[in-house]
Every structure is written in C-alpha cells, then in structure tokens.
Amino acid sequence: MNGYVQMVKNFIYHQNTAPKNLLEEISKQKKDSSGEDK
C-alpha cells in the first residue's frame, strides 16, 4: 500500500510540475519565433 501511495504522490507531483515546464518551453519558443516578450 505504501508503494501505491508513493506512486500516486509522484503522479500528482508530476501533474503539478510538468504543465508549468511545458508552458515555459512553449513561451520560450513563441518568444524566439516572434522576437517579442509577452
């Protein structure tokens, strides 16, 4: 059961952090392609 709880915590952690990293990468690419800061 502890292993399952740890897996769920890791999943929630990645769900919370991954979108932020994706948004940062997308904003970098948009800034690079358009040449503007947004």
Buried (B, 14 or more C-beta within 10 A) or exposed (E): EEEEEEEEEEEEEEEEEEEEEEEEEEEEEEEEEEEEEE
